[in-house]
């Protein structure tokens, strides 16, 4: 399923504390100046509408959260959610996640990486664009701290199996760890909006967790 239209949000909101642009980043970056750098940092690759980022920042104020979103309108939408809740421990970066990991994030900087329902790039000639490639998984391994966790979910079985194969070839990780399905306690008690759509439609969601040695 493709992305649905975004809802309305107040375009007058000040997003300066919650939206980061590629050109504003220093050569090496691990924490925004607004963050309390004593907190651990977790990154979500592909923020979408920002449900995970918002809920995680509210539930775990002792941690910092960065969402990386390649779509400008989705990045702004997610940043607006954070601004509306005045969340000081989360922001969204409008950028290509692969470039951010390769060029900006130092080694052993992250406590966790979250990748939920990435674009499956269905056509065979487009498979090389899938996010879970050997090179990107290597960058995730480099930037995670020892004991750091990679969370990967998808509704596409073939994408899931391919990712497990790639991750199995990365010696820095142990796993996959089983992820137990949690029943939703309310209408938005899901990891992402996409997970909500899949589960309400009866589509199976494949989940795995890997740990850096």
N, CA, C and O of each residue as an XYZ file, in Angstrom:
852
protein
N       0.832     -1.193      0.000
C       0.000      0.000      0.000
C       0.873      1.251      0.000
O       1.908      1.304      0.665
N       0.438      2.252     -0.755
C       1.177      3.501     -0.786
C       0.819      4.406      0.369
O      -0.044      4.085      1.186
N       1.480      5.524      0.427
C       1.207      6.490      1.480
C      -0.113      7.211      1.222
O      -0.463      7.496      0.076
N      -0.832      7.499      2.289
C      -2.072      8.240      2.184
C      -1.793      9.731      2.356
O      -0.719     10.137      2.801
N      -2.794     10.533      1.989
C      -2.639     11.983      2.090
C      -2.451     12.394      3.549
O      -2.990     11.768      4.462
N      -1.691     13.437      3.743
C      -1.468     13.962      5.092
C      -2.646     14.802      5.541
O      -3.345     15.399      4.723
N      -2.859     14.843      6.848
C      -3.900     15.690      7.405
C      -3.446     17.143      7.451
O      -2.322     17.470      7.072
N      -4.319     17.987      7.911
C      -4.011     19.411      8.021
C      -3.210     19.690      9.291
O      -3.381     19.015     10.306
N      -2.352     20.674      9.223
C      -1.635     21.133     10.405
C      -1.378     22.628     10.256
O      -1.404     23.162      9.147
N      -1.134     23.291     11.364
C      -0.962     24.733     11.389
C       0.375     25.116     10.746
O       1.439     24.884     11.319
N       0.303     25.698      9.560
C       1.522     26.061      8.828
C       2.289     27.210      9.489
O       3.417     27.515      9.101
N       1.671     27.842     10.487
C       2.343     28.937     11.192
C       3.190     28.439     12.366
O       3.866     29.229     13.024
N       3.154     27.152     12.623
C       3.945     26.602     13.717
C       5.438     26.855     13.493
O       5.935     26.744     12.372
N       6.131     27.188     14.553
C       7.587     27.350     14.489
C       8.229     25.964     14.563
O       8.173     25.306     15.602
N       8.833     25.525     13.471
C       9.447     24.200     13.421
C      10.955     24.237     13.631
O      11.623     23.211     13.505
N      11.492     25.400     13.945
C      12.953     25.556     13.999
C      13.626     24.639     15.016
O      14.792     24.281     14.846
N      12.909     24.257     16.068
C      13.498     23.375     17.081
C      13.237     21.905     16.803
O      13.748     21.033     17.506
N      12.435     21.629     15.769
C      12.038     20.243     15.537
C      12.282     19.755     14.114
O      12.049     18.583     13.817
N      12.747     20.633     13.232
C      13.044     20.240     11.855
C      14.484     20.609     11.530
O      14.880     21.768     11.654
N      15.265     19.618     11.113
C      16.678     19.811     10.801
C      16.883     19.576      9.308
O      16.352     18.616      8.750
N      17.648     20.448      8.664
C      17.941     20.312      7.244
C      19.388     19.855      7.045
O      20.270     20.157      7.850
N      19.602     19.130      5.971
C      20.939     18.591      5.686
C      22.004     19.680      5.697
O      23.083     19.488      6.258
N      21.711     20.801      5.092
C      22.712     21.872      4.976
C      23.063     22.499      6.320
O      24.072     23.195      6.435
N      22.232     22.257      7.343
C      22.499     22.827      8.665
C      23.391     21.938      9.525
O      23.784     22.329     10.625
N      23.711     20.750      9.032
C      24.468     19.798      9.841
C      25.967     20.044      9.740
O      26.469     20.356      8.660
N      26.689     19.908     10.847
C      28.152     19.972     10.803
C      28.716     18.708     10.169
O      27.970     17.751      9.963
N      30.017     18.675      9.852
C      30.605     17.488      9.208
C      30.382     16.197      9.988
O      30.103     15.156      9.392
N      30.502     16.251     11.319
C      30.225     15.097     12.167
C      29.159     15.501     13.163
O      29.275     16.527     13.834
N      28.134     14.699     13.252
C      26.969     15.065     14.067
C      26.482     13.853     14.840
O      26.395     12.761     14.277
N      26.165     14.018     16.116
C      25.577     12.920     16.873
C      24.388     13.378     17.702
O      23.480     12.590     17.964
N      24.380     14.652     18.123
C      23.275     15.158     18.926
C      23.000     16.610     18.538
O      23.923     17.398     18.332
N      21.705     16.948     18.442
C      21.358     18.341     18.210
C      21.711     19.156     19.448
O      21.621     18.643     20.564
N      22.117     20.435     19.273
C      22.431     21.259     20.441
C      21.279     21.362     21.432
O      21.507     21.537     22.629
N      20.029     21.254     20.941
C      18.884     21.384     21.847
C      18.738     20.156     22.745
O      18.071     20.226     23.777
N      19.353     19.034     22.367
C      19.231     17.822     23.154
C      20.123     17.871     24.381
O      21.192     18.481     24.371
N      19.663     17.216     25.440
C      20.510     16.949     26.597
C      21.431     15.800     26.197
O      20.978     14.663     26.070
N      22.699     16.080     26.000
C      23.611     15.080     25.440
C      23.922     13.954     26.423
O      24.584     12.985     26.051
N      23.459     14.063     27.673
C      23.639     12.959     28.621
C      22.669     11.823     28.331
O      22.836     10.715     28.842
N      21.646     12.095     27.504
C      20.674     11.063     27.164
C      21.162     10.237     25.980
O      21.934     10.718     25.150
N      20.707      8.998     25.909
C      21.016      8.162     24.754
C      20.202      8.638     23.555
O      19.177      9.302     23.713
N      20.668      8.292     22.356
C      20.023      8.727     21.122
C      19.547      7.520     20.317
O      20.306      6.579     20.087
N      18.276      7.557     19.889
C      17.707      6.531     19.024
C      17.262      7.179     17.718
O      16.769      8.308     17.715
N      17.435      6.465     16.610
C      17.131      7.004     15.288
C      16.059      6.151     14.611
O      16.127      4.922     14.625
N      15.065      6.821     14.017
C      14.085      6.142     13.181
C      14.372      6.495     11.727
O      14.429      7.671     11.369
N      14.552      5.483     10.896
C      14.787      5.674      9.468
C      13.445      5.616      8.751
O      12.801      4.567      8.715
N      13.020      6.746      8.178
C      11.719      6.818      7.527
C      10.636      7.131      8.534
O       9.966      6.227      9.033
N      10.462      8.403      8.836
C       9.570      8.809      9.921
C       8.094      8.741      9.553
O       7.245      8.567     10.427
N       7.780      8.876      8.256
C       6.376      8.854      7.862
C       5.596      9.979      8.518
O       6.026     11.133      8.501
N       4.441      9.643      9.100
C       3.604     10.651      9.742
C       4.023     10.949     11.178
O       3.418     11.790     11.843
N       5.048     10.264     11.651
C       5.636     10.632     12.942
C       4.981     10.034     14.174
O       5.232     10.508     15.282
N       4.145      9.003     14.019
C       3.467      8.439     15.187
C       4.455      7.810     16.158
O       4.375      8.041     17.364
N       5.396      7.008     15.633
C       6.375      6.389     16.528
C       7.213      7.444     17.228
O       7.403      7.383     18.443
N       7.709      8.401     16.481
C       8.601      9.417     17.037
C       7.915     10.185     18.159
O       8.497     10.392     19.224
N       6.681     10.605     17.918
C       5.940     11.359     18.937
C       5.684     10.512     20.175
O       5.961     10.945     21.294
N       5.155      9.306     19.980
C       4.813      8.460     21.120
C       6.042      8.047     21.917
O       6.006      8.002     23.147
N       7.139      7.744     21.209
C       8.365      7.336     21.899
C       8.932      8.487     22.721
O       9.384      8.287     23.849
N       8.907      9.691     22.157
C       9.444     10.856     22.867
C       8.627     11.170     24.115
O       9.174     11.590     25.134
N       7.311     10.963     24.030
C       6.447     11.197     25.192
C       6.660     10.122     26.250
O       6.760     10.421     27.440
N       6.729      8.866     25.806
C       6.828      7.742     26.735
C       8.191      7.643     27.395
O       8.294      7.156     28.521
N       9.257      8.102     26.707
C      10.618      7.950     27.229
C      11.352      9.281     27.215
O      12.261      9.473     26.408
N      10.972     10.210     28.098
C      11.608     11.533     28.112
C      13.083     11.487     28.487
O      13.799     12.474     28.318
N      13.539     10.347     28.996
C      14.950     10.216     29.370
C      15.836      9.910     28.169
O      17.054      9.806     28.309
N      15.226      9.761     26.967
C      15.974      9.469     25.755
C      15.760     10.557     24.711
O      14.773     11.292     24.755
N      16.702     10.649     23.767
C      16.547     11.529     22.607
C      16.166     10.686     21.392
O      16.593      9.540     21.253
N      15.339     11.287     20.503
C      14.887     10.587     19.308
C      15.056     11.474     18.081
O      14.673     12.644     18.073
N      15.640     10.881     17.050
C      15.802     11.557     15.774
C      15.098     10.746     14.695
O      15.343      9.548     14.554
N      14.230     11.392     13.940
C      13.619     10.759     12.784
C      14.259     11.298     11.519
O      14.467     12.506     11.400
N      14.576     10.420     10.569
C      15.144     10.846      9.290
C      14.136     10.535      8.205
O      13.753      9.378      8.030
N      13.702     11.548      7.472
C      12.655     11.392      6.461
C      13.074     12.076      5.166
O      13.412     13.260      5.164
N      13.051     11.324      4.059
C      13.511     11.861      2.779
C      12.471     12.752      2.111
O      12.819     13.597      1.286
N      11.194     12.570      2.459
C      10.127     13.395      1.888
C       9.978     14.682      2.691
O       9.764     14.637      3.902
N      10.089     15.819      2.027
C      10.022     17.107      2.725
C       8.679     17.314      3.410
O       8.626     17.769      4.553
N       7.579     16.977      2.707
C       6.269     17.244      3.301
C       6.001     16.334      4.503
O       5.348     16.749      5.460
N       6.504     15.093      4.457
C       6.335     14.210      5.608
C       7.242     14.640      6.760
O       6.851     14.557      7.924
N       8.443     15.097      6.438
C       9.337     15.589      7.488
C       8.714     16.782      8.208
O       8.761     16.860      9.435
N       8.139     17.695      7.463
C       7.504     18.869      8.072
C       6.278     18.464      8.885
O       6.044     19.001      9.968
N       5.505     17.531      8.374
C       4.320     17.071      9.094
C       4.700     16.439     10.430
O       4.084     16.724     11.457
N       5.717     15.583     10.409
C       6.173     14.930     11.643
C       6.756     15.938     12.624
O       6.517     15.854     13.828
N       7.519     16.889     12.103
C       8.087     17.928     12.971
C       6.990     18.762     13.606
O       7.112     19.178     14.757
N       5.921     19.007     12.866
C       4.790     19.775     13.411
C       4.153     19.038     14.584
O       3.755     19.669     15.564
N       4.053     17.721     14.500
C       3.512     16.943     15.616
C       4.359     17.136     16.871
O       3.833     17.313     17.970
N       5.675     17.098     16.689
C       6.571     17.285     17.830
C       6.440     18.692     18.397
O       6.446     18.883     19.614
N       6.322     19.673     17.512
C       6.194     21.063     17.958
C       4.887     21.277     18.707
O       4.854     21.985     19.712
N       3.812     20.667     18.221
C       2.509     20.836     18.883
C       2.524     20.283     20.305
O       1.813     20.785     21.175
N       3.332     19.253     20.541
C       3.447     18.678     21.884
C       4.639     19.245     22.651
O       4.907     18.828     23.777
N       5.357     20.197     22.046
C       6.502     20.849     22.674
C       7.502     19.820     23.215
O       7.970     19.920     24.349
N       7.813     18.839     22.379
C       8.726     17.776     22.794
C      10.174     18.217     22.586
O      10.599     18.472     21.459
N      10.906     18.303     23.657
C      12.282     18.796     23.610
C      13.284     17.693     23.299
O      14.452     17.978     23.034
N      12.847     16.445     23.328
C      13.776     15.319     23.155
C      13.601     14.606     21.820
O      13.979     13.443     21.683
N      13.030     15.297     20.837
C      12.845     14.676     19.522
C      12.879     15.725     18.428
O      12.467     16.867     18.633
N      13.381     15.323     17.249
C      13.343     16.190     16.077
C      13.363     15.320     14.830
O      13.632     14.121     14.897
N      13.074     15.939     13.694
C      13.039     15.253     12.410
C      14.077     15.881     11.494
O      14.210     17.104     11.439
N      14.807     15.046     10.782
C      15.785     15.524      9.823
C      15.277     15.230      8.412
O      14.948     14.088      8.089
N      15.215     16.269      7.575
C      14.849     16.068      6.169
C      16.127     15.757      5.408
O      16.909     16.653      5.089
N      16.330     14.465      5.120
C      17.582     14.048      4.482
C      17.460     12.599      4.036
O      16.490     11.913      4.358
N      18.448     12.153      3.299
C      18.585     10.756      2.902
C      19.289     10.025      4.045
O      20.428     10.352      4.380
N      18.624      9.041      4.642
C      19.174      8.358      5.813
C      20.520      7.714      5.520
O      21.394      7.689      6.386
N      20.697      7.195      4.316
C      21.959      6.529      4.011
C      23.124      7.521      4.035
O      24.216      7.192      4.498
N      22.889      8.722      3.539
C      23.940      9.741      3.600
C      24.200     10.183      5.041
O      25.347     10.396      5.434
N      23.140     10.317      5.814
C      23.307     10.736      7.211
C      24.165      9.728      7.956
O      25.109     10.106      8.650
N      23.843      8.447      7.818
C      24.616      7.418      8.513
C      26.058      7.380      8.019
O      26.984      7.299      8.826
N      26.257      7.436      6.715
C      27.599      7.302      6.148
C      28.483      8.513      6.423
O      29.683      8.369      6.653
N      27.883      9.722      6.398
C      28.686     10.935      6.404
C      28.620     11.746      7.695
O      29.489     12.586      7.931
N      27.613     11.517      8.537
C      27.413     12.421      9.664
C      27.483     11.790     11.048
O      27.887     12.451     12.005
N      27.097     10.526     11.173
C      26.988      9.932     12.505
C      28.270      9.180     12.854
O      28.696      8.312     12.092
N      28.889      9.496     13.984
C      30.131      8.805     14.367
C      29.861      7.394     14.874
O      28.713      7.021     15.117
N      30.904      6.630     15.028
C      30.789      5.259     15.508
C      30.294      5.220     16.952
O      30.580      6.110     17.752
N      29.553      4.176     17.257
C      29.088      3.906     18.630
C      28.297      5.073     19.216
O      28.411      5.365     20.406
N      27.497      5.739     18.388
C      26.766      6.924     18.847
C      25.310      6.640     19.202
O      24.688      7.433     19.909
N      24.756      5.527     18.727
C      23.313      5.300     18.821
C      22.977      4.144     19.759
O      23.681      3.136     19.811
N      21.885      4.318     20.498
C      21.396      3.244     21.365
C      20.470      2.302     20.618
O      20.362      1.128     20.973
N      19.797      2.804     19.580
C      18.878      1.962     18.814
C      18.614      2.592     17.457
O      18.688      3.809     17.289
N      18.305      1.733     16.493
C      17.860      2.161     15.162
C      16.532      1.460     14.885
O      16.396      0.254     15.090
N      15.553      2.241     14.414
C      14.216      1.731     14.148
C      13.920      1.874     12.651
O      14.018      2.968     12.095
N      13.560      0.769     12.012
C      13.172      0.796     10.599
C      11.842      0.068     10.474
O      11.776     -1.155     10.600
N      10.781      0.834     10.224
C       9.440      0.271     10.176
C       8.815      0.463      8.795
O       8.638      1.591      8.335
N       8.488     -0.637      8.151
C       7.760     -0.639      6.881
C       8.424      0.210      5.802
O       7.803      1.124      5.261
N       9.687     -0.089      5.487
C      10.367      0.667      4.427
C       9.764      0.345      3.065
O       9.112     -0.684      2.891
N       9.987      1.228      2.114
C       9.496      1.029      0.752
C      10.025     -0.303      0.220
O      11.237     -0.516      0.208
N       9.130     -1.215     -0.225
C       9.606     -2.526     -0.693
C      10.234     -2.513     -2.079
O      10.880     -3.486     -2.468
N      10.056     -1.423     -2.836
C      10.610     -1.359     -4.197
C      10.339     -2.689     -4.913
O      11.233     -3.516     -5.097
N       9.091     -2.856     -5.302
C       8.596     -4.145     -5.781
C       9.329     -4.677     -7.021
O       9.664     -5.860     -7.075
N       9.578     -3.824     -8.004
C      10.158     -4.309     -9.253
C      11.599     -4.788     -9.030
O      12.368     -4.180     -8.285
N      11.937     -5.895     -9.697
C      13.254     -6.500     -9.475
C      14.385     -5.529     -9.773
O      15.397     -5.514     -9.072
N      14.214     -4.715    -10.814
C      15.287     -3.780    -11.158
C      15.457     -2.678    -10.108
O      16.460     -1.964    -10.106
N      14.469     -2.545     -9.216
C      14.538     -1.529     -8.169
C      14.987     -2.100     -6.824
O      15.130     -1.347     -5.861
N      15.212     -3.409     -6.738
C      15.573     -4.015     -5.458
C      16.832     -3.385     -4.858
O      16.992     -3.346     -3.638
N      17.717     -2.897     -5.718
C      18.955     -2.286     -5.216
C      18.686     -1.018     -4.412
O      19.561     -0.548     -3.685
N      17.469     -0.456     -4.539
C      17.124      0.744     -3.781
C      16.598      0.433     -2.379
O      16.416      1.344     -1.573
N      16.358     -0.821     -2.088
C      15.862     -1.182     -0.768
C      16.870     -0.771      0.301
O      18.080     -0.801      0.082
N      16.344     -0.389      1.456
C      17.193      0.183      2.499
C      18.107     -0.855      3.145
O      19.221     -0.527      3.555
N      17.647     -2.108      3.239
C      18.423     -3.114      3.960
C      19.442     -3.794      3.043
O      19.326     -4.979      2.728
N      20.420     -3.032      2.632
C      21.532     -3.550      1.835
C      22.710     -3.858      2.750
O      22.748     -3.410      3.896
N      23.657     -4.614      2.248
C      24.829     -4.938      3.045
C      25.588     -3.706      3.503
O      26.056     -3.648      4.640
N      25.712     -2.712      2.614
C      26.467     -1.506      2.973
C      25.756     -0.696      4.056
O      26.402     -0.183      4.969
N      24.426     -0.577      3.958
C      23.716      0.211      4.966
C      23.664     -0.521      6.303
O      23.801      0.105      7.354
N      23.470     -1.825      6.277
C      23.499     -2.592      7.519
C      24.864     -2.455      8.188
O      24.952     -2.406      9.415
N      25.928     -2.394      7.387
C      27.254     -2.162      7.943
C      27.364     -0.819      8.642
O      28.015     -0.704      9.680
N      26.719      0.207      8.067
C      26.723      1.528      8.703
C      25.914      1.524      9.997
O      26.287      2.181     10.969
N      24.810      0.786     10.008
C      24.037      0.667     11.243
C      24.885      0.011     12.327
O      24.909      0.467     13.470
N      25.578     -1.062     11.960
C      26.442     -1.745     12.919
C      27.541     -0.819     13.433
O      27.874     -0.845     14.618
N      28.096     -0.014     12.557
C      29.171      0.912     12.954
C      28.675      1.960     13.931
O      29.378      2.293     14.885
N      27.480      2.485     13.713
C      26.994      3.619     14.505
C      26.281      3.205     15.787
O      26.122      4.027     16.689
N      25.849      1.949     15.888
C      25.239      1.475     17.134
C      26.300      1.241     18.201
O      27.412      0.806     17.902
N      25.944      1.534     19.440
C      26.808      1.190     20.557
C      26.747     -0.320     20.793
O      25.757     -0.952     20.424
N      27.779     -0.913     21.397
C      27.660     -2.317     21.802
C      26.430     -2.498     22.690
O      26.225     -1.747     23.643
N      25.625     -3.489     22.370
C      24.369     -3.681     23.077
C      23.215     -2.915     22.470
O      22.067     -3.095     22.874
N      23.513     -2.043     21.483
C      22.467     -1.295     20.805
C      21.590     -2.211     19.976
O      22.009     -3.301     19.588
N      20.366     -1.765     19.704
C      19.378     -2.633     19.065
C      18.885     -2.067     17.735
O      18.698     -0.861     17.572
N      18.684     -2.985     16.798
C      18.077     -2.657     15.518
C      16.702     -3.300     15.470
O      16.574     -4.516     15.608
N      15.669     -2.478     15.272
C      14.296     -2.951     15.168
C      13.866     -2.850     13.705
O      13.914     -1.772     13.112
N      13.448     -3.976     13.128
C      13.044     -3.990     11.720
C      11.694     -4.673     11.572
O      11.524     -5.828     11.964
N      10.712     -3.933     10.987
C       9.368     -4.472     10.761
C       8.973     -4.214      9.314
O       9.324     -3.184      8.737
N       8.242     -5.158      8.736
C       7.699     -4.975      7.393
C       6.481     -5.870      7.226
O       6.331     -6.870      7.929
N       5.621     -5.506      6.299
C       4.457     -6.340      5.992
C       4.722     -7.218      4.772
O       3.839     -7.968      4.356
N       5.919     -7.139      4.190
C       6.248     -7.876      2.967
C       7.193     -9.025      3.322
O       8.345     -8.797      3.692
N       6.697    -10.260      3.208
C       7.477    -11.431      3.624
C       8.800    -11.536      2.871
O       9.826    -11.858      3.469
N       8.787    -11.270      1.573
C      10.013    -11.386      0.777
C      11.053    -10.359      1.204
O      12.246    -10.661      1.249
N      10.608     -9.150      1.516
C      11.516     -8.108      2.002
C      12.091     -8.514      3.355
O      13.275     -8.308      3.625
N      11.243     -9.092      4.199
C      11.686     -9.527      5.521
C      12.757    -10.609      5.411
O      13.792    -10.529      6.072
N      12.510    -11.615      4.581
C      13.480    -12.701      4.432
C      14.792    -12.196      3.842
O      15.869    -12.635      4.244
N      14.699    -11.282      2.895
C      15.913    -10.710      2.313
C      16.712     -9.950      3.367
O      17.938    -10.055      3.422
N      16.011     -9.182      4.203
C      16.684     -8.423      5.265
C      17.338     -9.359      6.271
O      18.450     -9.099      6.731
N      16.651    -10.451      6.619
C      17.239    -11.412      7.551
C      18.522    -11.997      6.978
O      19.487    -12.223      7.708
N      18.532    -12.241      5.662
C      19.735    -12.756      5.027
C      20.882    -11.770      5.088
O      22.017    -12.147      5.377
N      20.592    -10.513      4.817
C      21.621     -9.470      4.865
C      22.153     -9.310      6.291
O      23.362     -9.225      6.506
N      21.238     -9.271      7.257
C      21.642     -9.105      8.653
C      22.413    -10.314      9.155
O      23.310    -10.185      9.989
N      22.060    -11.497      8.643
C      22.774    -12.703      9.042
C      24.220    -12.710      8.579
O      25.057    -13.413      9.146
N      24.514    -11.932      7.555
C      25.884    -11.838      7.040
C      26.714    -10.775      7.753
O      27.913    -10.650      7.504
N      26.078    -10.009      8.639
C      26.793     -8.968      9.372
C      27.220     -9.525     10.727
O      26.389     -9.751     11.607
N      28.510     -9.740     10.883
C      29.028    -10.417     12.075
C      28.876     -9.612     13.350
O      29.032    -10.160     14.442
N      28.575     -8.320     13.241
C      28.461     -7.487     14.434
C      27.173     -7.741     15.200
O      27.046     -7.328     16.353
N      26.207     -8.424     14.567
C      24.891     -8.587     15.184
C      24.648    -10.008     15.676
O      25.156    -10.977     15.111
N      23.861    -10.106     16.738
C      23.233    -11.361     17.128
C      21.732    -11.218     16.904
O      21.191    -10.115     16.984
N      21.069    -12.316     16.628
C      19.636    -12.276     16.372
C      19.308    -13.131     15.163
O      20.186    -13.780     14.595
N      18.029    -13.131     14.767
C      16.990    -12.222     15.236
C      16.356    -12.652     16.553
O      16.160    -13.839     16.813
N      16.040    -11.655     17.377
C      15.265    -11.870     18.580
C      13.780    -11.803     18.220
O      13.374    -11.009     17.372
N      12.984    -12.634     18.864
C      11.545    -12.613     18.609
C      10.913    -11.357     19.198
O      11.260    -10.940     20.303
N       9.999    -10.765     18.467
C       9.260     -9.587     18.942
C       7.817    -10.019     19.172
O       7.128    -10.422     18.235
N       7.363     -9.935     20.407
C       6.024    -10.388     20.762
C       4.989     -9.335     20.363
O       5.149     -8.153     20.667
N       3.942     -9.764     19.690
C       2.873     -8.863     19.285
C       2.112     -8.362     20.500
O       1.691     -9.152     21.346
N       1.936     -7.057     20.588
C       1.166     -6.447     21.671
C      -0.198     -6.030     21.146
O      -0.303     -5.428     20.077
N      -1.230     -6.349     21.892
C      -2.569     -5.924     21.499
C      -2.715     -4.425     21.726
O      -2.247     -3.891     22.732
N      -3.373     -3.745     20.774
C      -3.572     -2.295     20.886
C      -4.578     -1.985     21.991
O      -5.636     -2.608     22.074
N      -4.234     -1.019     22.833
C      -5.129     -0.625     23.926
C      -6.065      0.505     23.527
O      -7.071      0.744     24.195
N      -5.740      1.201     22.440
C      -6.618      2.253     21.925
C      -6.346      2.412     20.445
O      -5.484      1.722     19.901
N      -7.066      3.311     19.776
C      -7.048      3.373     18.315
C      -5.698      3.737     17.722
O      -5.414      3.376     16.580
N      -4.862      4.440     18.469
C      -3.555      4.812     17.939
C      -2.418      4.154     18.717
O      -1.296      4.659     18.749
N      -2.727      3.018     19.343
C      -1.712      2.292     20.093
C      -0.995      1.308     19.167
O      -1.071      0.091     19.337
N      -0.304      1.873     18.188
C       0.446      1.092     17.209
C       1.811      1.738     17.049
O       1.988      2.907     17.389
N       2.784      0.985     16.531
C       4.121      1.535     16.362
C       4.117      2.662     15.327
O       4.761      3.691     15.529
N       3.394      2.471     14.223
C       3.276      3.504     13.194
C       1.860      3.489     12.645
O       1.089      2.564     12.902
N       1.527      4.535     11.877
C       0.228      4.552     11.203
C       0.120      3.393     10.215
O      -0.958      2.831     10.022
N       1.240      3.039      9.593
C       1.210      1.960      8.614
C       0.935      0.630      9.296
O       0.206     -0.203      8.758
N       1.514      0.422     10.478
C       1.211     -0.805     11.213
C      -0.275     -0.873     11.538
O      -0.887     -1.935     11.429
N      -0.851      0.243     11.933
C      -2.285      0.273     12.236
C      -3.099     -0.174     11.023
O      -4.001     -1.001     11.153
N      -2.784      0.369      9.847
C      -3.502     -0.002      8.629
C      -3.374     -1.484      8.336
O      -4.356     -2.136      7.984
N      -2.164     -2.024      8.479
C      -1.942     -3.425      8.167
C      -2.701     -4.334      9.127
O      -3.356     -5.285      8.700
N      -2.614     -4.047     10.407
C      -3.252     -4.922     11.385
C      -4.770     -4.842     11.310
O      -5.449     -5.858     11.459
N      -5.309     -3.652     11.081
C      -6.764     -3.528     10.955
C      -7.263     -4.196      9.675
O      -8.430     -4.579      9.581
N      -6.367     -4.334      8.683
C      -6.727     -4.998      7.433
C      -6.466     -6.500      7.486
O      -6.764     -7.217      6.530
N      -5.914     -6.976      8.595
C      -5.626     -8.393      8.735
C      -4.358     -8.841      8.052
O      -4.161    -10.039      7.853
N      -3.485     -7.907      7.684
C      -2.225     -8.242      7.017
C      -1.166     -8.609      8.062
O      -1.018     -7.916      9.069
N      -0.443     -9.684      7.822
C       0.599    -10.102      8.756
C       1.767     -9.131      8.748
O       2.206     -8.675      7.692
N       2.261     -8.822      9.930
C       3.431     -7.952     10.073
C       4.599     -8.798     10.579
O       4.468     -9.520     11.568
N       5.735     -8.704      9.897
C       6.937     -9.453     10.255
C       7.856     -8.541     11.068
O       8.151     -7.417     10.661
N       8.303     -9.038     12.216
C       9.085     -8.218     13.142
C      10.343     -8.954     13.574
O      10.318    -10.166     13.789
N      11.442     -8.221     13.700
C      12.685     -8.810     14.202
C      13.494     -7.751     14.933
O      13.369     -6.556     14.664
N      14.313     -8.202     15.847
C      15.202     -7.323     16.594
C      16.591     -7.935     16.620
O      16.752     -9.124     16.894
N      17.590     -7.114     16.332
C      18.983     -7.572     16.351
C      19.759     -6.738     17.368
O      19.432     -5.575     17.608
N      20.785     -7.339     17.959
C      21.568     -6.679     18.993
C      23.028     -6.644     18.562
O      23.573     -7.654     18.118
N      23.661     -5.483     18.692
C      25.084     -5.383     18.365
C      25.904     -6.031     19.476
O      25.680     -5.774     20.659
N      26.841     -6.862     19.085
C      27.673     -7.565     20.044
C      28.508     -6.585     20.862
O      29.277     -7.002     21.728
